Amino acid sequence: MNCRFNLFIALVLALYLTTANSTSISIANNAYSNIVVAISPDVPNTWSETILKNIQLMIRRASSVLYRATEKRAYFKDVRILVPESWSNIRANLSTWETYSEADVRVAPPRSTYGNTPYTVQSGGCGQPGEYIHLTPDYLRTATDPNTTATYGQPEKVFVHEWSHLRYGVFDEYGYQGDKKYPLFYKEPNDQEIQVNLCSDTPPIFTTKDIITQGPCKIDPATGVYDNNCAYQLSPAFLPDSSLMSVHSLDSVVDFCKEDQALGHVFDAPNKHNAMCGGASTWTVITLHPDFAMNNNPPNDVVFIEPNFQIVRSSGSRFVLVSDTSGSMNDYNRIVRLYESSRRWIKYDISDGSKLGMVQFANNARILSPIVEINGDASREALIARLPVTAVGGTCIGCGLQKALDLLRPGGPGGVILLLTDGEETDRPFINDVISDVIKSGARVVSIAFGRKAEDKIEDLATKTNGKSYFIDDNDSSQGLNDAFIGSLTYQPAVSADQIVVLLFQRQYQNVTETINENFSVDSTVGRNFIFRIDYTQKNYLRSFSLKSPSGTVYTQLVYDDVAKVAMFKLAEAEVGKWYFTLTVTSSTVDAAAVHVTSQTRSTTTAPITTECYVPDGNTSNNTDTSRVRILAKVMQGANPVVRAKVKARVEMPSGPAEVIELLDNGASADTTSDDGIYSRYFVSATTQGRYTVECEIWSDGSAYVNVASFTKSNPRTRSTTSRMTGSFTRMADGGSFKMAQSVSSSVDNYPPSRITDLFVVDVQNNPETNVTIQFTAPGEDLDFGTASRYEIRYSPVFNDLRAVNFGSKTDNSTLVQQEHVLNGSLQPLESGSMQIISFVMKVESSSSEAKTYYVALRALDRSGQAGTASNIVSAQLYPSGDGPASSLSTKAIIAIAVGSLLGCLLIAAIAYLIARKKYLSYDEAKTRP
């Protein structure tokens, strides 16, 4: 059951580990610092003291668990706990840089898919960091109760399990009931015995009496293992040392699975970690992480490994607007557009309670306004009066950053710097001269590149401070600039669900015909505080306006703020249904208008459908095969995913027309998990040096639904699947921008097809010859874009033949499927994202009278012959001619199960004993587990 790690997989994993991480977590001298645990404002303070006590207990104990599991390489030193403003009963310092939206661990109401089970959102591949750990208030309230620890394990091990998902990008090393990709059972290649799909250093103690049946429990003829009606519980005598990613709920488990003999990794078990990481052990992936690679943080004897906790309370965000007023800002009317967008942002968008200071820079810098709290119209107008309106001189970005730090420093670390510039640096200090001071300050930089000649280093500055980047084209209206300002508000304190402002529609109109006709939907989750807003360049550009409700009421009156160049129409509550608007404009080649439609949740008890759009892998990319650009959109209602929505990303290119790509939530290629509400796609067209701007449009014609599948109380391994239809809805979300550091030759084939990770066997027919049917999601010509050229399908009775390092090599003794062997389907790929089914004949010689397991894997090749990495490996059960599997469990198994049912009292007593001993194993698993 052990294997040796090979160089090929090391290289594959090294490609994954180049991904940027937006967290503030740091490690030095083996100690993790700046870990943020944030509590949602939707969590009442009823159990606040218990929740805080158990958070600290969990992480304090987890520190020693992590220190032991990483062989003295890491422990937790500094943890910040951010409590909501409503938790007035808790003593806390004021927060500085901590925010709920960027927190590493989030305490929030449960997601129906998981109930109170802790989980980590993972949208990336092997070795790529997760987004955050989700813990529910009820889990934390009862984390140390016997019933909770019997179900999930000790809280400290639960935390290390989830931390490993979050920080190191490893996955679960166990199967899920009813999951064809990651089943509960499999056949071990060497002895052909049915095994539990786990990674552990000792074989699981498991017999037929450990089977839990939920219907007729039979052997699946296609795979030769127990079907979906069968589950299991492990014997209390099973006391392995590993793995924390597999059986972390057992008290005996203290290690990760490793490549060595003592803690041998089960590389052939069909679990998610093996599928995502090519069979490499969790410990191998962890040691390749930058925290430990190249001998970073080597084993160290540390006497005191208890973390320090700081409890802080949201206190309103601190912003400093740093504006370029060099002479080039007169070009393309930039200084005027800056004034107008800044004015809109201050007057309408930034919330009361926020604090804002302002700096301008040219050859040098000066403070326009100290940091003041925004509280009502008077404070907003006072700030607007100080906005810069003239531009002259050179460009000293470092000067502006230094003044911003001067404003932020008295308030402690943190804050947000909005840096807007249009040119290259001409005067010292340069960005490189001050970047270390900015990073040490804890401030985030939101960089706004105004025009294509803006300084290249500002995206790097945003990346290194965990900020965002935006690009404003000189030929666009002020819409992009407005979006950039609004995007900075991500770093404001979290609000409860009923205060979230949802963007229903957004579009910019420039060089259009005189009449614009559009529509959008107001769904049942929103409608309160409805605002239809038009930003314009000239008031006389807008000739007429009408807005028609679903019931036919027509509204034509707008309220104008001509200084800010904004026109608005408001309703206290908007009807549910499709709305239509007509906008008549004056024909013009220079004027423009942008429409925004926003609303809040209709009911304070119902969360709205919300969306995010982002490029998760940093603000700068080389977009090679080792640095791939992914675009993601998250569509949720509260904590629950919205699935089957239509999601498209529009990417404005450095030159030429915009490109639109569809994002998918299918669990293939760029998308890690199907039906989790995260829609993903690689963007392979970023080949030209320059800046790219991303926007996502999300809608449903009624086919989307909220995934509210949940665990059954009788058995935590079983999910009951239900859904709630969303009706029609529309949403928009800005995704910021990213920069291509250099152009990529168009004559070079930069990408192979994506690796297939969702292959499974649909059916096996053994008479009169062996016919196997497989299913998978088609990759593309380039990653998940386009259509690949052909498939290479291989099968073998030897598992190792089909591992990626051997697939198609001279050491591979597998059989290649030819087109004449195909009965249904084709070796010709379908378009990327399509579900593909292929049936083929296995040419095998069966001299044995016993059933035999064969293994199947495939890869796609593109037109230039580049091959994708070999897929996950699946098994097919072959029987001698005329034979088949037993139709159900063996007689011995049936007797064992019957006896177990008759001795119900003894079984209950035994379970009670196991709970008391904390050895009873239940899994926090769901089919859609990230």
Stockholm file with secondary structure:
# STOCKHOLM 1.0

chainA/1-930         MNCRFNLFIALVLALYLTTANSTSISIANNAYSNIVVAISPDVPNTWSETILKNIQLMIRRASSVLYRATEKRAYFKDVRILVPESWSNIRANLSTWETYSEADVRVAPPRSTYGNTPYTVQSGGCGQPGEYIHLTPDYLRTATDPNTTATYGQPEKVFVHEWSHLRYGVFDEYGYQGDKKYPLFYKEPNDQEIQVNLCSDTPPIFTTKDIITQGPCKIDPATGVYDNNCAYQLSPAFLPDSSLMSVHSLDSVVDFCKEDQALGHVFDAPNKHNAMCGGASTWTVITLHPDFAMNNNPPNDVVFIEPNFQIVRSSGSRFVLVSDTSGSMNDYNRIVRLYESSRRWIKYDISDGSKLGMVQFANNARILSPIVEINGDASREALIARLPVTAVGGTCIGCGLQKALDLLRPGGPGGVILLLTDGEETDRPFINDVISDVIKSGARVVSIAFGRKAEDKIEDLATKTNGKSYFIDDNDSSQGLNDAFIGSLTYQPAVSADQIVVLLFQRQYQNVTETINENFSVDSTVGRNFIFRIDYTQKNYLRSFSLKSPSGTVYTQLVYDDVAKVAMFKLAEAEVGKWYFTLTVTSSTVDAAAVHVTSQTRSTTTAPITTECYVPDGNTSNNTDTSRVRILAKVMQGANPVVRAKVKARVEMPSGPAEVIELLDNGASADTTSDDGIYSRYFVSATTQGRYTVECEIWSDGSAYVNVASFTKSNPRTRSTTSRMTGSFTRMADGGSFKMAQSVSSSVDNYPPSRITDLFVVDVQNNPETNVTIQFTAPGEDLDFGTASRYEIRYSPVFNDLRAVNFGSKTDNSTLVQQEHVLNGSLQPLESGSMQIISFVMKVESSSSEAKTYYVALRALDRSGQAGTASNIVSAQLYPSGDGPASSLSTKAIIAIAVGSLLGCLLIAAIAYLIARKKYLSYDEAKTRP
#=GR chainA/1-930 SS CCCCCCHHHHHHHHHHTTCCCCCCCEEETTEEECEEEEECTTSCGGGHHHHHHHHHHHHHHHHHHHHHHTTSSCEECEEEEEECTTCTTSCCEECSSCCSTTCSEEECSCBTTTBTCCEEECCSCTTCCCSEEEECHHHHHTTTSHHHHHHHCCHHHHHHHHHIIIIICCCCCBCCTTCSSSCSEEECTTTCCEEESBCCSSCCCCCGGGEEESSCCCBCTTTSSBCTTEEECCCTTCCCCBCTTTSTTSTTCCBCCBSSSTTBCCTTSCSHHHHHHTTCCHHHHHHHSTTTGGGCSCCCCCSCCCCEEEEEECCCCEEEEEEECSGGGGGGGHHHHHHHHHHHIIIIISCTTCEEEEEEESSSEEEEEEEEECCSHHHHHHHHTTSCCCCCSCCCHHHHHHHHHHHHGGGCSCCEEEEEECSCCCSSSCHHHHHHHHHHHTCEEEEEEESTTSCTHHHHHHHHTTCCEEEECTTSCTHHHHHHHHHGGGGSCCCCGGGCCEEEEEEEEESCCSEEEEEEEECTTEEEEEEEEEEESCGGGEEEEEEECTTSCEECCCEEETTTTEEEEEEEECCSEEEEEEEEECCCSSCEEEEEEEEEESSTTSCCEEEEEECTTCSEECCSTTSCCEEEEEEEETTEEEESCEEEEEEECSSSSCEEEECBCBSSTTCCSBTSSEEEEECTTCCSSEEEEEEEEEEEESCCEEECCEECSSCTTCEECCEEECCEEEEEEEEEEEEESSCCCTTSCCCCBCCCCCCEEEEEECSSSEEEEEEEECCCSBBTBSCCSEEEEEEESCGGGGSTTTTTSTTCCCEECCGGGEEESCSSCCSTTCEEEEEEEECCCCCSSSCEEEEEEEEEECTTCCBCCCCCCEEEEECCTTCCCCSSSCHHHHHHHHHHHHTHHHHHHHHHHHHHHTCCCCCCCCTTCC
#=GC SS_cons         CCCCCCHHHHHHHHHHTTCCCCCCCEEETTEEECEEEEECTTSCGGGHHHHHHHHHHHHHHHHHHHHHHTTSSCEECEEEEEECTTCTTSCCEECSSCCSTTCSEEECSCBTTTBTCCEEECCSCTTCCCSEEEECHHHHHTTTSHHHHHHHCCHHHHHHHHHIIIIICCCCCBCCTTCSSSCSEEECTTTCCEEESBCCSSCCCCCGGGEEESSCCCBCTTTSSBCTTEEECCCTTCCCCBCTTTSTTSTTCCBCCBSSSTTBCCTTSCSHHHHHHTTCCHHHHHHHSTTTGGGCSCCCCCSCCCCEEEEEECCCCEEEEEEECSGGGGGGGHHHHHHHHHHHIIIIISCTTCEEEEEEESSSEEEEEEEEECCSHHHHHHHHTTSCCCCCSCCCHHHHHHHHHHHHGGGCSCCEEEEEECSCCCSSSCHHHHHHHHHHHTCEEEEEEESTTSCTHHHHHHHHTTCCEEEECTTSCTHHHHHHHHHGGGGSCCCCGGGCCEEEEEEEEESCCSEEEEEEEECTTEEEEEEEEEEESCGGGEEEEEEECTTSCEECCCEEETTTTEEEEEEEECCSEEEEEEEEECCCSSCEEEEEEEEEESSTTSCCEEEEEECTTCSEECCSTTSCCEEEEEEEETTEEEESCEEEEEEECSSSSCEEEECBCBSSTTCCSBTSSEEEEECTTCCSSEEEEEEEEEEEESCCEEECCEECSSCTTCEECCEEECCEEEEEEEEEEEEESSCCCTTSCCCCBCCCCCCEEEEEECSSSEEEEEEEECCCSBBTBSCCSEEEEEEESCGGGGSTTTTTSTTCCCEECCGGGEEESCSSCCSTTCEEEEEEEECCCCCSSSCEEEEEEEEEECTTCCBCCCCCCEEEEECCTTCCCCSSSCHHHHHHHHHHHHTHHHHHHHHHHHHHHTCCCCCCCCTTCC
//
